[in-house]
Amino acid sequence: MDYSLAEINDINSKLMFIIDKIEKSKPEDEVVSDLVSELHLLTKTRQKLLHALVSDTNFTDREVLEQQFDLTQTLIKQSRKIMDFRQSLLQAGNTTKRQINVYKAIDSNR
């Protein structure tokens, strides 16, 4: 796969925009699953482009590679933050469901 720095930068911008949109979305918003799918596709495309960039023996701009590495680390941190928050919401929801089921069981035994 060929690469172009403009294409990589365009994908970087889209990734940051989508992550920002996911962070600002309400947990119950159905658009989030579409955004996550788009995030996944863009990440795979970025990975392929960066692999082509790193594989190119003629490319020697260390600064660009360091910037891409730093951005990758930022994307990982932000994604983990979102994932941890969403998982905590799921766990809280499961705890609430268990409590409701306990109350239903107590009520049915009366």
Buried (B, 14 or more C-beta within 10 A) or exposed (E): EEBEEEEBBEBBEBBBEBBEBBEEBEEEEEEBEEBBEBBEEBBEBBEEBBEBBEEEEEBEEEEBBEEBEEBBEBBEEBBEEBEEEBEEEEEEEEEEEEEEEEEEEEEEEE
